[in-house]
Amino acid sequence: MATGRTHRPATRSRGIPEATVARLPLYLRALTALSERSVPTVSSEELAAAAGVNSAKLRKDFSYLGSYGTRGVGYDVEYLVYQISRELGLTQDWPVVIVGIGNLGAALANYGGFASRGFRVAALIDADPAMAGKPVAGMPVQHTDDLEKIIEDNGVSIGVIATPAGAAQQVCDRLVAAGVTSILNFAPTVLSVPDGVDVRKVDLSIELQILAFHEQRKAGEEAAGADGAAPAVAARGESADQGPDGDVPAVMPA
């Protein structure tokens, strides 16, 4: 669900496009599920379907990694898990701090998937003095007064912001000044960061609003179909008969 843009150039140092990088976690999730079922090999078609992409795009993505599979056999699952994990930097330990230990921050702290994916929650930080020392997910919450020291002592380069919107930019500025170069932002606001700092934004309300749009569109199409009219928009909100400017022509009675 993470959305947003990166502040780095469109390609990485090894020449892998950012669009490919964004799909690597999808492949890794599908491959990990196969590995857990002791599946030794997988075809590009099967893996693409599991990851929700088309097989041609998958093969192109894997070519950037130097993996081409074996004709008639497919891809070695365990090797691809290792290869993608290495490319994503998941073969090392990444200490992470979570700032803002309200309901969302506490839920993130209790998420068990971080450790299995190469991330270690090094500290939980909150501005409320009443939260200081309170255990959350087995860790004592620390006060924001100690943020810079926590970052330095733990070698943190990734910060998670789960504060209210009004506090997010100040927290972001302090994280960046302390040496954090990657931020996952759950606060409902846009953060301003200098070059060289990556921000990924997760906005649940925006995602729900987009789903509401599609639900409303589907309801309209169903109503139009019940009235005997052809739907105005084809599947996924696109018309095969769009005009040169992308306009959908008026609906004619069936």
Secondary structure, DSSP 8 states (H G I E B T S, - for coil): --B---SS-SB-TTS-BHHHHHHHHHHHHHHHHHHHTT--EE-HHHHHHHHTS-HHHHHHHHHHHT---BTTTBEEHHHHHHHHHHHTTTTS-EEEEEE--SHHHHHHHT-THHHHTTEEEEEEEES-GGGTT-EETTEEEEEGGGHHHHHHHHT--EEEE-S-HHHHHHHHHHHHHTT--EEEE-SSS-----TT-EEEE--HHHHHHHHHHHHHHHHHHHHHHHTTB--SS-GGG--TT--TTS------B-
